[in-house]
Amino acid sequence: MYYLNLFKMPKAVVTKITSLQSRFFWGKSDGTKGMSIVSWSLIQKPKSQGGLGVRDLVLKNAALLFKWWWRFDKEECPLWKRVVCSCNKLDSKKGLEKQQMKNTRSLWNTIGNLRFSEAELFSIFYEGMQLQLGDGTRTLFWNNVWMKDGRLRDRFPNLYRVAVDKACTISDCSFWDGYVWRWGLQWRRALWLWEEQELSELQTGLTKVGIRQSEVDKLIWKHDKEGNFSVKSFLNVLYKNKNLGQEPNMFNFYNNLWRSLVPPRVEIFVWFVILERVNTKDKLVRCGILPTSEITCVICGKAPESVHHLFFTCEYAWKLWGSALRFWNILWVWAGDPRQCFESWIHGANRKGEKEDWMTTFFCCNLVSVET
C-alpha cells in the first residue's frame, strides 16, 4: 500500500495481482481455473452499491496519487511542499493543474501528469474540488469551481468569450457598496439578446452568493460532509460514475446483508443466492454442462432446480422455513425471486433485538437448506 501511495502501478503488476484475486474466488482446489459465476466488475463494487468491496487496484492507486494533488492545493507551504517545488521548479502558490510538468518518469512528474495519463479520473477529481467562498481574493470567478453546478466558464460560455478579464478573482469583479455586495462584470462589447439571457441567469445565481470578509477562501471536497478529501470518498464517487454494464447497481438489502450477524463466508454465500448466481442445475443445463433430462431438483426430484426452488420453495427447504416461522408464530408467503424474498424478510420484525435474531434466521435457513 505504501508503494501505491507514491508510484503508479505498472499494468503487468495490475494484471498479475488481479489474476491472483480472481483465482482465489474461482480457482479449484487443484489450482486450475474454475467457472466464474459473478462478473469481476460487480465483485469490485463497494458493498453499499451491491458488490463485494474488492477494490479495483487501478482506481485505488489513482485515488492515493490524487491525494497528493489535494494536499498540494490545500496545504499552504509545509516543508515537503517547499522541497517538491524546489526540485521540480514549481510555484507553491499555484495549483498543480496550472503548472507545466516535465514529461519524465520521476516520482513527482508522474503524479503531476495524471491529468493527462488518467484524464477521465482527473476530471471527476477536479469537479469534486470546490472553493468555499470567503473574501473572494483567491477564487477565480470564471475558472474555479465555487458554485454547485461547476465552473462558470462552462455554464456560460457565451459570456466567458466576451468577458474583459477571463482570469479575474471574485474580489476583482465585485465590491461593497455600503452594506450591499455588488457585481461589476465588464464586457468587450454590448451583449446580444441570447447573451443577455445568459447574464440574467448568471445574476440570479449570484444573488444567492454570500461574501465573508473576515474569512479567506478555502478549498473543500464537496463529496464529504466535513469538506476533507479521502481516498474512500473519491473511490465511492468513481464507482458511482463507472459503467458496469447490466449488473445490479443498487439494492435495498445491502445494509441488512453485511451486518456481521453470521460469519463472512455465510454472508457471501447468501449474497450469491440473492443475486441468483449459484450453480444450480437449471444454470448448468443452460451452459451445456448437464443434459436437459437432469434438470430436476437433486433433493425432491419433483421440479426444475433453480435458486428460488432449491432455497425457498422445495418441499424439504420449506419444512425448514416452516419450522422457523412456527417458532416466530408468523404466517409467510414468499415473493417472486430471491432478492424480493430477502427484501420482504427484512420487514418481518421491528424491534431491534428481535430483528437481529430474525435476520440471523434467514442466513441460517439458507445455509442449512443447501447442506440438507
MARSE-220681 format. One record per residue (C-alpha): residue in one letter; x, y, z. Coordinates in steps of 0.02 Angstrom, whole numbers, plus 50000, padded with zeros to 5 digits. Layout:
<recs>
AXYZ...
</recs>
This chain:
<recs>
M500005000050000Y501485011650034Y502085009849855L500335012949786N500345029349880L501885035449786F502075026049621K500915022249476M500715003449466P501334995349303K500004986449200A500914969849213V500834970649403V498974975149398T498624960349283K499594948149394I498754953649557T497024953749479S497344936149413L497794930249589Q496214938249660S495154930049527R495954913149558F495574915049744F493714916549704W493524904549558G495034892949564K494834874449602S495724865049741D496974857849616G497464875349557T496544875049390K495364888849335G493554886549387M491894893449325S491564911749368I489774914749421V489824933649450S490654946849342W492274953549412S491644971349394L490214967549514I491404959849641Q492424975949636K490944987049675P490764993349855K489594983649969S488494999049981Q488194997649794G487814979049788G489574972149765L490834963049874G492004977749900V493584970349821R494374986549765D494954989749587L496844991549604V496975004449464L495655015549543K496405013149716N498125017949653A497445033349562A496465038849717L498035037749825L499045047849699F497695061049680K497785063849867W499465072249834W498575084149716W497355088349855R498735091049982F499745102049861D498255113449831K497575112950008E499105114950119E499935132050124C501805128550118P502425114250228L504205107750215W503785093450095K502945105649976R504435117549978V505595103049938V504495097049794C504345114549722S506215117349734C506675100849650N505365102349511K505385121349487L503545123349536D502625138249605S501955134049779K500605147549764K499795139549611G498845123249594L499645108649500E498365109949361K499045127349317Q500855121849304Q501875113449169M502605096549217K504075088349130N503715072749029T504855061449130R504605046149239S505175054349400L504065052149552W503265069449558N503135071749370T502145055449360I500955062049493G500825079049408N500465071449237L498995061149299R497875074449221F498435067749053S498755049149087E497135047449188A496115061249107E494415053749144L494805050849328F495595068049341S494025076649276I492995067849412F494285072649543Y494375090749486E492485092549483G492445086449663M493545100749723Q492605116549765L493125133149839Q492135138649991L491955157149968G492675169050096D493295186150044G493475180949861T495315185549844R495915167949800T494465161849694L494455164249505F492725169949451W492655160449287N493915146349307N493685139349482V492255128549545W491435139049681M489605136549638K488665119949644D488455117149457G490275118549404R491385131849328L490515147549263R491555147049103D490735130349060R488975135349114F489015152249024P490205150248876N489495164948777L489785177048921Y491515169948952R492025173348772V491615191948785A492255194648964V493625207848977D494625198849112K494485179949100A495685177049245C494905189049370T494575184149550I492895186749632S493565201649729D494175209449565C492455209549485S491405214349635F491385227249776W490475232949932D489265247349907G488925251750086Y488205235850159V487735228749988W488875217349885R488795222149701W489485213649546G490435223749416L490695212049268Q491415220249113W491175215148931R492175218748773R490615224048680A488735225948701L487875209348734W486725201048609L484985195148656W485485177048692E486955183448795E485775194648894Q484775178948935E486335170348999L486775185749101S485055185849180E485265167649232L487015171349299Q486405186249401T485015175549476G486315163149537L487465176849603T486095183949715K486255168149821V488125170449847G488705176550017I490385185250040R491255184050210Q492595197450225S493275190450388E493715173550309V494875168150169D494335156750027K494515138350073L494675122849964I493425109150009W492975091849944K491125092649905H490855073749922D491245074050108K490205081950246E491745089350329G492465095250162N494025084450177F494675073450036S494845055050074V495295040249965K493695031350019S492535045649967F493435047549800L493275028849764N491425029449804V491215043549677L492205033849547Y491145018149568K489555028249553N490175035649389K490895019449322N489825010049196L489744991849248G488554985249115Q486934976449156E487404970149328P486344976049476N486884993049539M485974997549698F484924986049809N483854989749957F484564975050053Y486414979450073N486254987550246N485454971650313L486574959350221W488274965050286R487944966650473S489144953450542L487704943250614V488494927450541P490244922850479P490814932150320R490774916250214V488924914150255E488564932250209I489464929950043F488524913750008V486844922250040W487424936549928F487654923749787V485914916749824I485084933849819L485914937649652E485424920249589R487244916549550V487304898649614N487714883849501T486014875549512K485514862649382D484494874649275K486044885449252L487164870449215V485914864749083R485914881949002C487824881348998G487794864148916I488644855649063L487154844549105P485854836848987T484064843248998S483504826549070E484474830149231I483694847149271T482574840749412C482954845649594V484274834749675I483314834749840C481474832449799G481604826749616K479914834749576A480334851649495P481714860149395E483124865149511S483284884049513V483954895349650H482204900349703H481614882349708L483144874949794F483224887749936F481414893149959T480034882549880C480724864749879E479664854349998Y481174849950104A481774868050110W480004873750151K479934861850300L481454870750369W480704887950337G479064882050411S479914876750572A480724893950587L479094902950552R478154892450681F479484897350807W479134915550769N477254912150757I477154921150588L476224916750428W477254919550271V477134919150081W478714920049976A478914933749845G479404930549664D481304929349668P482694927649799R483034946349806Q481204950249837C481134936149966F482564944150062E481844961750048S480164955750113W481024946250255I481894962350313H480254969750370G479654954350464A480234960550635N480264978350702R481094977850872K482984979550869G483394963850969E482104953450876K482654959950707E484434953650729D483804936250776W482544937050633M483904941250505T485054927850575T483644915350545F483664919650360F485534916550345C485444900250441C483974893250342N484844896850176L486424888250235V485534872950305S484414871450150V485884867950036E486784856950162T485224846250180
</recs>
